[in-house]
Amino acid sequence: MRLKIAVSLVVCLLTVGMFSTVATAPLREKTDADPISGEWDVSFYVHGNTYPATFKLKLDGNKVTGTAYSEHTGAGTLRDGSWAENKFSFTLDFAKHESIAITGHPEGDKLVGEFTTEGFTAKWDAKKKATAKPAGVTAARSAISSPPFGRG
């Protein structure tokens, strides 16, 4: 009888572990495969001053598309966006500002790089804006991580 209980417990634990891995694997793959898509809080560093902006980026294969906005430039669109070897480049076009050429790469949880506009080159970086987690993901993870048979 003890052997049956022990085998049943092992099977339950293996099943829970398998579902836990399956449930989180697609989330990990999406993050690792696409480190730049999303909305970013950007800081441009110009002559000792910091100018905030927002990038909305989308990675599709090796093509980067999106938009940008800052109080200084207004709304802008991204053109000629490319992604290769963990680096990206694109040009931002604005109605009331000179275009800005952007190069960069992911570094930890940030994007970092250089930009060129109005005859000079300087640094920029960005942090991804926080996004709300879907309610179903949290509930599913909670159910999976709960001990079997309601014990805890």
N, C-alpha and C positions, 0 to 999 in steps of 0.2 A: 504494500500500500504506500509506504514512504517513497519507494522508487517511482511509482505512478505520479505522486504529487510533485516530486522533484523534476521529473521529465516534463510534466505539464507546466510547471513554473518556468523552466528553461525555454520551452517553446513559446510561452507568452512573452517572456523578455526579449527573445530574438525577434518575434513579430513586432513588438513595440519599437525596438531598435531599427528594424527594417523600415517601418513606416516613418519614423523620425528622419531617417536619411533621405528617403524618397520625398518627403514633404519639403525639406529645406534645400535639396539639390538644385531645383530649377531657380530658386532665388540666388544661390551662389553663382551658378553659371551665368545668369543674366548680368550680375554685378561685375564679374570678372571679364566677361566678353565685351562689355560696353561701359567703360569707365567715364564717358563724357556726356552721355545723353542726360538731359534734365535741365532744371533751372538753377543758375549759379549767381551768387552775390560776388561781384567783381570789384577789385580795387586796382585803379591805374595810378602808378606812382610817377608824378610829373614835377620836376624841379622842386623837390622837397614837400610837395602837397599830395594828398590822396584824394582821388576822384572816384566816387562809387558808380557802379553800373550794374546791369543785369544782363546775363546771357541766357537764352533758351536754346539749347543745342540738341541736335538729333543725329545720331550716327547710324548710317545705313550702309553696311558693307565698308567700303573705304571712302565713302562720301559723307561730309559733314554739312548739315544745313541748319538754319535757325534764324534767330533775331537777336537784337541788342537794344538796350535803352539806357540813357543817362540824361540827367538834367542838362548837361553841357551839350550833348550831341542831338538829343531827341531820339526818336525811333530810328532803327537801322535794320537793314537786312544783310544776311550773310551770303557771300558768293564765293565760288572757286574753293569750296571747303574740301580738304583731303585729310585722310588718316592713313598712316603707314608707320610700321615699326614703333608703335606706341607714341607717335608724335602727330600733331595736327597743325594745319595752317588754313587760314581763310582771310578774306577781306570783308570788312564791314563798310557798307555804303549808306550814307545819310543824305537827306534832302538839304540840310543847312550846315554841314560840316564836311571837311575833307575826309576821304576814305581812310580807314585805319587797317593796316596789314597786321595780322595777328599770327604768332607762332607760339606753340606751347606743348606741354605734355602733362600727364597725370603724375603727381608726386604725393604719395600717401593718400590722404582724403581731400587733396586740393588739386587744382590745375594751376600751373605756373608757366610763365613765358615772357616774351618780349612783344612790343608793338611798335610800329613805325607810323608816324603821321606828322604833318606840318614840318617836315625837315628834321625830325629828331627821332631817336629810338630810346625806349625806356622799358621798365619792367611792369608786370601786372601779375596778379594772382586771383584765385577765386575759390570760394567754399560753396559746396552744394547746399541749396536751401533744403531745410527739413521738409519731409513729406509725411503725411499721415499714413499709418499702416492700415491696410484693409482690415475690417473687423473680423472677417472670416479667418485670416491668417493667424491672428492672435488667439482666437478661440481654438483653432485646430492645434496650434503648438501647445496650448495649455492642456488640451485633452490628451495629446500624445505624451507629454512629459509627466502626467499624473501617474502615481503608482498604480499597479493593477489592483483590482478588487476594492478600490476606494480607500485603501490604507494610505496613510501619509504621515 
